[in-house]
Amino acid sequence: MDIYLPAGFKMCRGIAELSNTCLERAKRIKACVGGVLQRQDWNILCYCYKYRKPRLTLEECLSWKESLGKLLSNKHGLYAFRAFLKSEFSEENLAFYLACEDYKNTKSTAKLPCKATRIYEEFIGSEAPREVNIDYETRDITQANLNSPTASCFDMAQYRIYILMEKDCYPRFLRSAAYRNLVNQLTTKSAKARSKKAPTTRTPCEEDKPK
């Protein structure tokens, strides 16, 4: 039997047409999943700090507060920041930044066009699966640069994303409970290590006293 639908009828409704109850439930589910991912990522992170060499030090961890560049240049810091962004479902900005760093370090110029196209399609194009948030002017300039790819064709877009992370994700990372707990754990370990190395004072015995 044929079924005739009215013109303009859609089988699937958009998210805007969902009830408030459904939307609130979806938000709660996302928050719960995010919390689970954050705990898992930070458990893995602490495990790696415990068994990987060299281990993370308190000085390293505190140096992450100096700047985003300082954080990203430290292998432990980069791992921690990535784990934090995964827990917030916003890892694409860091992934794009790192892809641009890898692209700029490409030694063979013959590989630049292929790499440039792959980065553009993954992070910048209109149907990019991990689209980053950049303005239209930067997007257009980057697209034009792909006509003659050079090592600097993503510089403007990469800079925009770096500033975005510096103003948004980076401060949230420093305020996160996971980072504060990590600092507290390393502070406690550092204090215990210093107390073990400190010389113990002994009260002289009677026979030690000069006659």
Secondary structure, 3 states (H helix, E strand, C coil): CCCCCCCCCCCCCCHHHCCHHHHHHHHHHHHHHHHHHHHHHHHHHHHHHHHCCCCCCHHHHHHCCCCHHHHHHCHHHHHHHHHHHHHCCCCHHHHHHHHHHHHHCCCCHHHHHHHHHHHHHHHCCCCCCCCCCCCHHHHHHHHHHCCCCCCCCCHHHHHHHHHHHHHCHHHHHHHCHHHHHHHHHHHHHHHHHHHHHCCCCCCCCHHHCCC
